[in-house]
Amino acid sequence: MTEDDQKQRLTQLEARIAAAKKAESKGEKRADASHAQGELAWRMVIEMVSGLGIGFGIGYGLDSLFGTIPIFLVLFTLLGLAAGVNVMLRSAREIQAKTEAEAAKAKAERDERD
């Protein structure tokens, strides 16, 4: 490669980098943005199922230990469900607060540019 070819390739690379930075600053959606929503959904599902599973396990263990009818199983499964819903709602509030903060930041940046 000659020095002119290298300079031309470097100029082209700099132009591509500048275009990418410009597109990023415009707030264009990233390709993996749809995957982020799926990850959040799976997080909530896992929180719910883990609450149910832990409640079920504790209830089953207590019923086995005390030799009772499945009263503890039902009780702790319902408590696990309530705990799972509580954690899921807390995660939803956290995500909503994060989204609102990002929207407010973007609005402030747009207002600042205008």
Secondary structure, DSSP 8 states (H G I E B T S, - for coil): --HHHHHHHHHHHHHHHHHHHHHHHTT---TTHHHHHHHHHHHHHHHHHHHHHHHHHHHHHHHHHHT--THHHHHHHHHHHHHHHHHHHHHHHHHHHHHHHHHHHHHHHHHHH-
